[in-house]
Amino acid sequence: MNVSEAVETRRSIRAFLPDPVPEEVLRRVFVKAARAPSGGNLQPWHVWLLSGAGMARFRAMMAPRIARGLTDAPEYAVYPDRLWEPYRSRRFAVGEAMYARLGIPRGDRAARLRWFARNYDFFGAPAGMFLFVDRGMGAPQWSDLGGYLQTAMLLLREEGLDSCPQEAWYLQHATVSAFLDAPPELMLFCGMAIGRRDPEAAVNGLQAPRAPAEEWLRTVFE
Ligand SMILES: Cc1cc2nc3c(=O)[nH]c(=O)nc-3n(C[C@H](O)[C@H](O)[C@H](O)COP(=O)(O)O)c2cc1C
C-alpha cells in the first residue's frame, strides 16, 4: 500500500469485526507513529493502548457508567461556542449523513444519544488507544498530536486495520485517567477505536465530504 492508498482508504470506522488485533501490531504501529514530526521535537504524545484482558476490564468498568448515562465535567471545549460558517454547516452535514445511514431520524434525540454513547464502547472495536498531553502544553503541541494521530491511522491502514479518532472521551476523562492511573499533569485529548471494519455495517459506508479546494486553498505561484 502506498501513502495515497492509505490516505484514500482511511475513514472513520464506527462498526468493527470482533477479530482481535495482535498486540505486537498495535505496539509496532504506535511506536512507529512517533516518527511524526513535532515542533522542537518535543514529542508531546503520551499513549495508552488497550486490548485483550485489559480492554475487557476497561469495558466492564465503563458499562455500568454508560448504562446510567454518567459523564465527567469536560476539561476542554471540543468546538468553539456557537460555531460559525462554514464550519457549522460542515459539522451539521456530516452528522446528518451519519444518522441517515443509521436510520435515526432527526427528532429522535434518545436514539442519537444512545448512538453517541457507543463511542464509550469504542464502537465495539477489539482495541483502543488513549492519547494524553501535558497540561502545560499549548496549541502548537496539540497540533503535533494531530500529526501523531494521522501517522498512526495511516500505519493502521498499512496493517489492514481501521480506526476512529474519538474526542467523545472528553466527557469521560476523569474516569479514563483513574482507570489508567494516568499522572495528574496529563490531560486526555482523545481516544481511538481500532480494529477491522465491518463491511456490512451501513454506517461504515459514510464517506464524509470535503469542501472544494476553492473554499480554503489559495496559491501564490506568480
Ligand atoms: C481529533 C478527532 C476527534 C474525533 N472524535 C470523534 C468522536 O468522538 N466520535 C466520532 O464518531 N468521530 C470522531 N471523529 C471523526 C470525525 O467525525 C471524522 O474524522 C470526520 O467526520 C471526517 O470523516 P472521515 O474521518 O471519515 O474522513 C474525530 C476526528 C478527529 C480528527
The ligand as an SDF file (V2000), in Angstrom:
LIG
                    3D

 31 33  0  0  0  0  0  0  0  0999 V2000
   -9.4080   14.5130   16.8070 C   0  0  0  0  0  0  0  0  0  0  0  0
  -10.6470   13.8780   16.2650 C   0  0  0  0  0  0  0  0  0  0  0  0
  -11.6720   13.5140   17.1120 C   0  0  0  0  0  0  0  0  0  0  0  0
  -12.8360   12.8870   16.6350 C   0  0  0  0  0  0  0  0  0  0  0  0
  -13.8030   12.4930   17.5180 N   0  0  0  0  0  0  0  0  0  0  0  0
  -14.8330   11.7120   17.0850 C   0  0  0  0  0  0  0  0  0  0  0  0
  -15.7310   11.1280   18.0190 C   0  0  0  0  0  0  0  0  0  0  0  0
  -15.6550   11.3350   19.2240 O   0  0  0  0  0  0  0  0  0  0  0  0
  -16.6990   10.3100   17.5420 N   0  0  0  0  0  0  0  0  0  0  0  0
  -16.8380   10.0440   16.2000 C   0  0  0  0  0  0  0  0  0  0  0  0
  -17.7430    9.2790   15.8310 O   0  0  0  0  0  0  0  0  0  0  0  0
  -16.0000   10.6060   15.2860 N   0  0  0  0  0  0  0  0  0  0  0  0
  -14.9940   11.4080   15.7010 C   0  0  0  0  0  0  0  0  0  0  0  0
  -14.0950   11.9370   14.8030 N   0  0  0  0  0  0  0  0  0  0  0  0
  -14.2300   11.6020   13.3850 C   0  0  0  0  0  0  0  0  0  0  0  0
  -14.6950   12.7920   12.5340 C   0  0  0  0  0  0  0  0  0  0  0  0
  -16.0800   12.9310   12.6430 O   0  0  0  0  0  0  0  0  0  0  0  0
  -14.2640   12.4920   11.0890 C   0  0  0  0  0  0  0  0  0  0  0  0
  -12.8520   12.4830   11.0140 O   0  0  0  0  0  0  0  0  0  0  0  0
  -14.7940   13.4990   10.0670 C   0  0  0  0  0  0  0  0  0  0  0  0
  -16.2060   13.4930   10.0420 O   0  0  0  0  0  0  0  0  0  0  0  0
  -14.2550   13.1840    8.6790 C   0  0  0  0  0  0  0  0  0  0  0  0
  -14.5940   11.8610    8.3270 O   0  0  0  0  0  0  0  0  0  0  0  0
  -13.5020   10.7630    7.9790 P   0  0  0  0  0  0  0  0  0  0  0  0
  -12.5820   10.6180    9.1520 O   0  0  0  0  0  0  0  0  0  0  0  0
  -14.3070    9.5100    7.7470 O   0  0  0  0  0  0  0  0  0  0  0  0
  -12.7700   11.2060    6.7700 O   0  0  0  0  0  0  0  0  0  0  0  0
  -12.9620   12.6330   15.2580 C   0  0  0  0  0  0  0  0  0  0  0  0
  -11.9320   13.0230   14.3930 C   0  0  0  0  0  0  0  0  0  0  0  0
  -10.8010   13.6370   14.8790 C   0  0  0  0  0  0  0  0  0  0  0  0
   -9.6970   14.0150   13.9300 C   0  0  0  0  0  0  0  0  0  0  0  0
  1  2  1  0
  2  3  1  0
  2 30  2  0
  3  4  2  0
  4  5  1  0
  4 28  1  0
  5  6  2  0
  6  7  1  0
  6 13  1  0
  7  8  2  0
  7  9  1  0
  9 10  1  0
 10 11  2  0
 10 12  1  0
 12 13  2  0
 13 14  1  0
 14 15  1  0
 14 28  1  0
 15 16  1  0
 16 17  1  0
 16 18  1  0
 18 19  1  0
 18 20  1  0
 20 21  1  0
 20 22  1  0
 22 23  1  0
 23 24  1  0
 24 25  2  0
 24 26  1  0
 24 27  1  0
 28 29  2  0
 29 30  1  0
 30 31  1  0
M  END
$$$$
